[in-house]
Amino acid sequence: MADRRKVPGVKQYGGPAGGWGALKATAEAVREQMDAVQASGTLLRTNQPHGFDCPGCAWPDKEHRSTFQFCENGAKAVTWEATKKRVTPEFFAEHSVTELLGWHDHDLEGMGRLTQPLVYNANTDHYEPIEWQQAFDRIGEILRALDPSQVEFYTSGRASNEAAYLYQLFARELGTNNFPDCSNMCHEATSVGLPRSIGMGKGSVSLEDFDHCELIISIGHNPGTNHPRMMGTLHEASRRKVPIMVFNPLKERSLERFADPQNMIEMATFGSTPIASSYFQVRAGGDAAALKGIMKGVLQLEKGIGGVLDRDFIDEHTTGFDALVADIEATAWEDIERESGLLRSDLEMVAAAYARSKATIVCYGMGVTQHNKGTANVRLICDLLLLRGNMGKLGAGICPLRGHSNVQGNRTVGITEKPAPAFLEKLQQTFGFTPPSEHGHDAVQTMQAMVAGHAKALLCLGGNFAVAMPDAEVSYPAMKGLDLGVHIGTKLNRSHLLTAKQTFLFPCLGRTERDEQGSGPQAVTVEDSMSMVHASQGQLEPASRWLKSEPAIVAGMAQATLPGSTVKWAALVEDYDRIRDLIEQTIPGFDDYNERIRVPGGFRMPLPATERVWNTPSGKAEFFVFDGLKQNLEVRGDDVLRLITIRSHDQYNTTIYGMDDRYRGVFGRRDVLFMNAEDMAARGFQHGDKVNIETALEGKSLHYDNLTVIEYNISAGSAAAYYPEANRLIPLDYMDKESGTPSYKSVPVRVNLASDAS
């Protein structure tokens, strides 16, 4: 890279992902947040059979052969929750909501754990303490006065199966299917696309499959930051010489080389292991073109040498093959190269490797789903796998990489705006009320209903809803226009400060804390990315004697809102086994639930596609034809870039642990725009210039101003800025129409020098 002027807080990081840098960062997190003795015991219980599930990611637990089962980012998540810092009523007496809105998001959450239930006083502009029952009663009065369609129930992926099940039960007995969910903003394209292709909305692989695969294709994800325990699995695969072919616009350090902190030789020698055998920097939004290019290469090999396609599998298990072939053959290589930003020779090389592999896994993240054709991207991945029968066999399959630790479990236990009729019938049989059948709101529809003034109440089971949503210019005022806001969480965040006419802030137990109910200590359950359901039981003393568990808070609100309820809310909270009994009665796959979660490691939910059972309308896996290559047609032009929103390494979702992004070489700041050197030169930019960004969509004028542009190894035509700050550039209606997922990863923008920007 050419010599560049020095930019404050920007310098190249030479180390691998993991290694001593990760251990140092872990030690710093422990020192800042927790007592060292307490921290060591807590971290060693992370992801252990009789410990608690790490809230840091949804990657499954491997067999407990090693000393510890946590990573750097997992340690940050645990210490961030188990911090010794406290946010008391005295803090809120000292700081008004208006003042706190001026604080940085990192500083808000960094103040520590919430300790008491609070209510917002609009006359004083302060949060004030309130008794739990008084708060529940007031919430019940407000909800009973509203039409159920005006109430929105948001769920974060940190909620347990037990809390999520009670939550959906509360909403449906109230009379609504309005379930905006964090999955609507990340993997909804998976939940919509996979059932159409293979008959289920979940991945098909297990950890064991990674021990037997011969090729891994990795598309659109950064495991070192967003699902860091996956790095141990990729490390093992690389060391046994499995090719790992990566498609990603940015060069990410964790996909280049990784030093496993549990590998004594690697640590002692300051060594590392290469991860990607090949790295293809696809243009943002060019995934469909790249996938069609690989398939075109596969079909060419079939014509040339034969024996590449699994004809027996295609004939017996699939439908739509001829239409797919016709579309691929009609797609020109020059169009594929232009849209993907990759060379034909590169894509043919991937096709050849795929043809050689007897067992291939394709892993993908939100770089695939958060586009306005995200559902199509997911289905194209299925097409590629189906061509060689890489579904329902050892060492092969599709692996969507979920972010939050129980986002998949929440959906399994009923958090969906589109409930299946069979599920609703079970609820009616079990509880005696008639649940609503009409589809409710997803996340974008919820915010649109709030903007329009139809939605009057928002209940949030965790999360940072407004900050996670696009277009703060309309989303933030919409929060303030509500009649009621209820937020359940462990720490203060910005959404809590966007107060409605009446707003309640409820502190809950974290994963690390002991949950004592009437029958004794309780465990909750979660489902990881590979459909393993297992128990999680905290051991720490709760941060405050006023804390309640999420199930207890949900039940308290429900009981106060629904005085004639047929649900025995108080009895369910006394013993979570009773909640699991109800889940077993109403949701397939949870047979012997309580018995099976008491077995270390838990159990796996049924996955029909792994048995080559296809629950599609045709009864077969269905090939999909993506007509064309373009992600969207709204804007074309030489000066338009595709902006990707990214998380820093000191971040998890909207939670910002610190201001460093170590692997990308950014320290102490987040106000930067990553750009390709050629794109910078074409615009006359120099490394370190101040620039303004404007959304390049017809009728939209959204801005993000005064960022520092930095030269980075990112594909030409692409740019990147940090999430959630860059969400302001994404219009609320710019999304994948099939799944409702906002297009966080490919919004068209124009960039100008700050002095020249209009």
Solvent accessible surface area in square Angstrom, and as a share of the most:
residue,aa,sasa,rsa
1,M,140,0.63
2,A,79,0.61
3,D,149,0.77
4,R,67,0.24
5,R,114,0.41
6,K,197,0.83
7,V,11,0.06
8,P,110,0.69
9,G,31,0.30
10,V,24,0.14
11,K,134,0.57
12,Q,139,0.62
13,Y,48,0.18
14,G,60,0.57
15,G,20,0.19
16,P,30,0.19
17,A,1,0.01
18,G,7,0.06
19,G,3,0.02
20,W,129,0.45
21,G,21,0.21
22,A,6,0.04
23,L,63,0.31
24,K,137,0.58
25,A,14,0.11
26,T,17,0.10
27,A,54,0.42
28,E,71,0.32
29,A,16,0.12
30,V,21,0.12
31,R,166,0.61
32,E,95,0.43
33,Q,7,0.03
34,M,6,0.03
35,D,79,0.41
36,A,69,0.54
37,V,123,0.70
38,Q,78,0.35
39,A,1,0.01
40,S,61,0.39
41,G,27,0.26
42,T,0,0.00
43,L,10,0.05
44,L,89,0.44
45,R,79,0.29
46,T,0,0.00
47,N,3,0.02
48,Q,42,0.19
49,P,48,0.30
50,H,147,0.66
51,G,2,0.02
52,F,3,0.01
53,D,8,0.04
54,C,3,0.02
55,P,14,0.09
56,G,6,0.05
57,C,2,0.01
58,A,3,0.02
59,W,8,0.03
60,P,6,0.04
61,D,40,0.21
62,K,69,0.29
63,E,124,0.56
64,H,75,0.33
65,R,178,0.65
66,S,40,0.26
67,T,107,0.62
68,F,47,0.19
69,Q,9,0.04
70,F,34,0.14
71,C,29,0.17
72,E,14,0.06
73,N,8,0.04
74,G,1,0.01
75,A,0,0.00
76,K,13,0.06
77,A,9,0.07
78,V,0,0.00
79,T,1,0.00
80,W,19,0.07
81,E,15,0.07
82,A,11,0.08
83,T,1,0.01
84,K,116,0.49
85,K,68,0.29
86,R,96,0.35
87,V,2,0.01
88,T,46,0.26
89,P,21,0.13
90,E,121,0.54
91,F,21,0.09
92,F,1,0.00
93,A,75,0.58
94,E,127,0.57
95,H,31,0.14
96,S,24,0.15
97,V,6,0.03
98,T,95,0.55
99,E,76,0.34
100,L,0,0.00
101,L,45,0.22
102,G,69,0.67
103,W,58,0.21
104,H,68,0.31
105,D,31,0.16
106,H,37,0.16
107,D,66,0.34
108,L,0,0.00
109,E,18,0.08
110,G,14,0.13
111,M,70,0.31
112,G,0,0.00
113,R,3,0.01
114,L,1,0.01
115,T,10,0.06
116,Q,32,0.14
117,P,3,0.02
118,L,4,0.02
119,V,15,0.09
120,Y,30,0.12
121,N,40,0.21
122,A,70,0.55
123,N,147,0.75
124,T,68,0.40
125,D,32,0.17
126,H,39,0.17
127,Y,3,0.01
128,E,59,0.27
129,P,71,0.45
130,I,15,0.08
131,E,126,0.56
132,W,28,0.10
133,Q,105,0.47
134,Q,93,0.41
135,A,0,0.00
136,F,8,0.03
137,D,62,0.32
138,R,78,0.29
139,I,0,0.00
140,G,0,0.00
141,E,104,0.47
142,I,27,0.14
143,L,1,0.01
144,R,121,0.44
145,A,88,0.68
146,L,32,0.16
147,D,79,0.41
148,P,41,0.26
149,S,50,0.32
150,Q,37,0.16
151,V,1,0.00
152,E,0,0.00
153,F,0,0.00
154,Y,6,0.02
155,T,0,0.00
156,S,6,0.04
157,G,0,0.00
158,R,33,0.12
159,A,0,0.00
160,S,6,0.04
161,N,1,0.00
162,E,0,0.00
163,A,0,0.00
164,A,0,0.00
165,Y,0,0.00
166,L,0,0.00
167,Y,0,0.00
168,Q,0,0.00
169,L,0,0.00
170,F,0,0.00
171,A,0,0.00
172,R,1,0.00
173,E,31,0.14
174,L,24,0.12
175,G,27,0.26
176,T,5,0.03
177,N,4,0.02
178,N,6,0.03
179,F,0,0.00
180,P,0,0.00
181,D,0,0.00
182,C,22,0.13
183,S,2,0.01
184,N,1,0.00
185,M,12,0.05
186,C,18,0.10
187,H,1,0.00
188,E,3,0.01
189,A,0,0.00
190,T,0,0.00
191,S,22,0.14
192,V,16,0.09
193,G,0,0.00
194,L,0,0.00
195,P,45,0.28
196,R,97,0.35
197,S,0,0.00
198,I,1,0.00
199,G,12,0.12
200,M,17,0.07
201,G,20,0.20
202,K,35,0.15
203,G,3,0.03
204,S,6,0.04
205,V,2,0.01
206,S,26,0.17
207,L,39,0.19
208,E,99,0.45
209,D,13,0.07
210,F,4,0.02
211,D,83,0.43
212,H,84,0.38
213,C,1,0.01
214,E,75,0.34
215,L,2,0.01
216,I,0,0.00
217,I,0,0.00
218,S,1,0.01
219,I,5,0.02
220,G,8,0.08
221,H,11,0.05
222,N,16,0.08
223,P,0,0.00
224,G,7,0.07
225,T,3,0.02
226,N,33,0.17
227,H,8,0.04
228,P,12,0.07
229,R,33,0.12
230,M,0,0.00
231,M,3,0.01
232,G,18,0.17
233,T,18,0.11
234,L,0,0.00
235,H,5,0.02
236,E,76,0.34
237,A,2,0.01
238,S,19,0.12
239,R,129,0.47
240,R,102,0.37
241,K,173,0.73
242,V,10,0.06
243,P,50,0.32
244,I,0,0.00
245,M,11,0.05
246,V,1,0.00
247,F,3,0.01
248,N,10,0.05
249,P,18,0.11
250,L,4,0.02
251,K,49,0.21
252,E,6,0.03
253,R,44,0.16
254,S,1,0.00
255,L,1,0.00
256,E,57,0.26
257,R,83,0.30
258,F,17,0.07
259,A,3,0.02
260,D,24,0.13
261,P,31,0.20
262,Q,60,0.27
263,N,34,0.17
264,M,155,0.69
265,I,133,0.68
266,E,11,0.05
267,M,11,0.05
268,A,77,0.59
269,T,90,0.53
270,F,161,0.67
271,G,26,0.25
272,S,42,0.27
273,T,7,0.04
274,P,92,0.58
275,I,3,0.02
276,A,22,0.17
277,S,73,0.47
278,S,23,0.15
279,Y,41,0.15
280,F,12,0.05
281,Q,42,0.18
282,V,3,0.01
283,R,52,0.19
284,A,3,0.02
285,G,10,0.09
286,G,1,0.01
287,D,8,0.04
288,A,0,0.00
289,A,1,0.00
290,A,4,0.03
291,L,3,0.01
292,K,1,0.01
293,G,0,0.00
294,I,1,0.01
295,M,0,0.00
296,K,23,0.10
297,G,2,0.02
298,V,0,0.00
299,L,12,0.06
300,Q,64,0.28
301,L,49,0.24
302,E,26,0.12
303,K,156,0.66
304,G,63,0.61
305,I,131,0.67
306,G,32,0.31
307,G,74,0.71
308,V,5,0.03
309,L,11,0.06
310,D,49,0.25
311,R,119,0.44
312,D,117,0.61
313,F,5,0.02
314,I,7,0.04
315,D,107,0.55
316,E,117,0.53
317,H,28,0.12
318,T,9,0.05
319,T,53,0.31
320,G,34,0.33
321,F,28,0.12
322,D,112,0.58
323,A,55,0.43
324,L,1,0.01
325,V,27,0.16
326,A,62,0.48
327,D,24,0.13
328,I,1,0.01
329,E,84,0.38
330,A,86,0.66
331,T,15,0.08
332,A,37,0.28
333,W,23,0.08
334,E,115,0.51
335,D,46,0.24
336,I,0,0.00
337,E,58,0.26
338,R,120,0.44
339,E,9,0.04
340,S,0,0.00
341,G,49,0.47
342,L,12,0.06
343,L,111,0.55
344,R,98,0.36
345,S,71,0.46
346,D,42,0.22
347,L,0,0.00
348,E,54,0.24
349,M,89,0.40
350,V,0,0.00
351,A,0,0.00
352,A,30,0.23
353,A,7,0.05
354,Y,0,0.00
355,A,19,0.15
356,R,171,0.62
357,S,6,0.04
358,K,148,0.63
359,A,8,0.06
360,T,0,0.00
361,I,0,0.00
362,V,0,0.00
363,C,0,0.00
364,Y,0,0.00
365,G,1,0.01
366,M,31,0.14
367,G,15,0.15
368,V,0,0.00
369,T,0,0.00
370,Q,2,0.01
371,H,4,0.02
372,N,14,0.07
373,K,79,0.33
374,G,0,0.00
375,T,0,0.00
376,A,3,0.02
377,N,0,0.00
378,V,0,0.00
379,R,25,0.09
380,L,1,0.00
381,I,0,0.00
382,C,0,0.00
383,D,0,0.00
384,L,0,0.00
385,L,0,0.00
386,L,0,0.00
387,L,0,0.00
388,R,35,0.13
389,G,0,0.00
390,N,1,0.00
391,M,0,0.00
392,G,21,0.21
393,K,72,0.31
394,L,100,0.50
395,G,0,0.00
396,A,3,0.02
397,G,0,0.00
398,I,0,0.00
399,C,3,0.02
400,P,2,0.01
401,L,5,0.03
402,R,9,0.03
403,G,15,0.15
404,H,30,0.13
405,S,2,0.01
406,N,0,0.00
407,V,2,0.01
408,Q,4,0.02
409,G,0,0.00
410,N,0,0.00
411,R,52,0.19
412,T,24,0.14
413,V,0,0.00
414,G,5,0.05
415,I,0,0.00
416,T,21,0.12
417,E,8,0.04
418,K,85,0.36
419,P,9,0.05
420,A,56,0.44
421,P,111,0.70
422,A,72,0.56
423,F,26,0.11
424,L,15,0.07
425,E,99,0.44
426,K,90,0.38
427,L,0,0.00
428,Q,81,0.36
429,Q,122,0.54
430,T,44,0.26
431,F,19,0.08
432,G,60,0.58
433,F,27,0.11
434,T,103,0.60
435,P,10,0.06
436,P,17,0.11
437,S,81,0.52
438,E,114,0.51
439,H,120,0.54
440,G,11,0.11
441,H,44,0.19
442,D,11,0.06
443,A,0,0.00
444,V,1,0.01
445,Q,81,0.36
446,T,0,0.00
447,M,0,0.00
448,Q,66,0.29
449,A,12,0.09
450,M,10,0.05
451,V,74,0.43
452,A,86,0.67
453,G,36,0.35
454,H,82,0.37
455,A,3,0.03
456,K,60,0.26
457,A,0,0.00
458,L,1,0.00
459,L,1,0.00
460,C,3,0.02
461,L,0,0.00
462,G,1,0.01
463,G,29,0.28
464,N,8,0.04
465,F,1,0.00
466,A,1,0.00
467,V,9,0.05
468,A,10,0.08
469,M,2,0.01
470,P,0,0.00
471,D,12,0.06
472,A,28,0.22
473,E,130,0.58
474,V,54,0.31
475,S,0,0.00
476,Y,58,0.22
477,P,77,0.49
478,A,8,0.07
479,M,2,0.01
480,K,99,0.42
481,G,53,0.51
482,L,3,0.01
483,D,36,0.19
484,L,0,0.00
485,G,4,0.03
486,V,0,0.00
487,H,5,0.02
488,I,2,0.01
489,G,8,0.07
490,T,23,0.13
491,K,12,0.05
492,L,0,0.00
493,N,14,0.07
494,R,26,0.10
495,S,1,0.00
496,H,2,0.01
497,L,0,0.00
498,L,8,0.04
499,T,16,0.10
500,A,7,0.06
501,K,142,0.60
502,Q,62,0.27
503,T,1,0.00
504,F,0,0.00
505,L,0,0.00
506,F,0,0.00
507,P,1,0.01
508,C,0,0.00
509,L,20,0.10
510,G,8,0.08
511,R,18,0.07
512,T,1,0.00
513,E,8,0.03
514,R,76,0.28
515,D,16,0.08
516,E,94,0.42
517,Q,40,0.18
518,G,69,0.67
519,S,68,0.44
520,G,16,0.15
521,P,81,0.51
522,Q,13,0.06
523,A,19,0.15
524,V,25,0.14
525,T,0,0.00
526,V,0,0.00
527,E,0,0.00
528,D,6,0.03
529,S,4,0.03
530,M,4,0.02
531,S,0,0.00
532,M,58,0.26
533,V,0,0.00
534,H,20,0.09
535,A,27,0.21
536,S,3,0.02
537,Q,55,0.25
538,G,7,0.07
539,Q,73,0.32
540,L,19,0.09
541,E,122,0.55
542,P,37,0.23
543,A,15,0.12
544,S,15,0.10
545,R,197,0.72
546,W,94,0.33
547,L,19,0.10
548,K,65,0.28
549,S,4,0.02
550,E,13,0.06
551,P,5,0.03
552,A,15,0.12
553,I,0,0.00
554,V,0,0.00
555,A,4,0.03
556,G,13,0.13
557,M,0,0.00
558,A,0,0.00
559,Q,95,0.42
560,A,18,0.14
561,T,1,0.01
562,L,25,0.13
563,P,111,0.70
564,G,73,0.70
565,S,28,0.18
566,T,74,0.43
567,V,10,0.06
568,K,153,0.65
569,W,4,0.02
570,A,54,0.42
571,A,34,0.26
572,L,11,0.06
573,V,16,0.09
574,E,78,0.35
575,D,32,0.17
576,Y,0,0.00
577,D,34,0.18
578,R,99,0.36
579,I,0,0.00
580,R,6,0.02
581,D,61,0.32
582,L,25,0.12
583,I,0,0.00
584,E,61,0.27
585,Q,99,0.44
586,T,2,0.01
587,I,15,0.07
588,P,118,0.74
589,G,12,0.11
590,F,0,0.00
591,D,90,0.47
592,D,81,0.42
593,Y,0,0.00
594,N,15,0.07
595,E,111,0.50
596,R,73,0.27
597,I,9,0.05
598,R,141,0.51
599,V,86,0.50
600,P,84,0.53
601,G,41,0.39
602,G,17,0.16
603,F,14,0.06
604,R,76,0.28
605,M,10,0.05
606,P,85,0.53
607,L,11,0.06
608,P,36,0.22
609,A,0,0.00
610,T,34,0.20
611,E,131,0.59
612,R,68,0.25
613,V,78,0.45
614,W,15,0.05
615,N,95,0.49
616,T,14,0.08
617,P,140,0.88
618,S,59,0.38
619,G,41,0.40
620,K,71,0.30
621,A,0,0.00
622,E,35,0.16
623,F,15,0.06
624,F,35,0.15
625,V,56,0.32
626,F,13,0.06
627,D,128,0.66
628,G,36,0.35
629,L,17,0.08
630,K,71,0.30
631,Q,11,0.05
632,N,10,0.05
633,L,134,0.67
634,E,88,0.40
635,V,19,0.11
636,R,118,0.43
637,G,42,0.41
638,D,152,0.79
639,D,67,0.35
640,V,14,0.08
641,L,2,0.01
642,R,11,0.04
643,L,0,0.00
644,I,10,0.05
645,T,0,0.00
646,I,13,0.06
647,R,17,0.06
648,S,2,0.01
649,H,5,0.02
650,D,21,0.11
651,Q,1,0.00
652,Y,22,0.08
653,N,43,0.22
654,T,14,0.08
655,T,27,0.16
656,I,3,0.02
657,Y,24,0.09
658,G,13,0.12
659,M,53,0.24
660,D,54,0.28
661,D,3,0.02
662,R,32,0.12
663,Y,19,0.07
664,R,19,0.07
665,G,1,0.01
666,V,0,0.00
667,F,48,0.20
668,G,52,0.50
669,R,38,0.14
670,R,13,0.05
671,D,55,0.29
672,V,0,0.00
673,L,0,0.00
674,F,0,0.00
675,M,0,0.00
676,N,25,0.13
677,A,46,0.35
678,E,127,0.57
679,D,17,0.09
680,M,6,0.03
681,A,76,0.59
682,A,85,0.66
683,R,54,0.20
684,G,53,0.51
685,F,13,0.06
686,Q,115,0.51
687,H,14,0.06
688,G,16,0.16
689,D,24,0.12
690,K,86,0.37
691,V,0,0.00
692,N,20,0.10
693,I,1,0.00
694,E,52,0.23
695,T,3,0.02
696,A,5,0.04
697,L,16,0.08
698,E,159,0.72
699,G,80,0.77
700,K,75,0.32
701,S,73,0.47
702,L,18,0.09
703,H,72,0.32
704,Y,18,0.07
705,D,73,0.38
706,N,87,0.45
707,L,1,0.01
708,T,3,0.02
709,V,0,0.00
710,I,3,0.01
711,E,29,0.13
712,Y,35,0.13
713,N,72,0.37
714,I,2,0.01
715,S,10,0.06
716,A,51,0.40
717,G,14,0.13
718,S,0,0.00
719,A,0,0.00
720,A,0,0.00
721,A,0,0.00
722,Y,2,0.01
723,Y,10,0.04
724,P,12,0.08
725,E,36,0.16
726,A,0,0.00
727,N,4,0.02
728,R,97,0.35
729,L,0,0.00
730,I,0,0.00
731,P,2,0.01
732,L,18,0.09
733,D,65,0.34
734,Y,13,0.05
735,M,30,0.13
736,D,2,0.01
737,K,154,0.65
738,E,78,0.35
739,S,7,0.05
740,G,8,0.07
741,T,0,0.00
742,P,1,0.01
743,S,0,0.00
744,Y,1,0.00
745,K,19,0.08
746,S,0,0.00
747,V,0,0.00
748,P,0,0.00
749,V,0,0.00
750,R,87,0.32
751,V,9,0.05
752,N,59,0.30
753,L,50,0.25
754,A,32,0.25
755,S,107,0.69
756,D,102,0.53
757,A,26,0.20
758,S,132,0.85
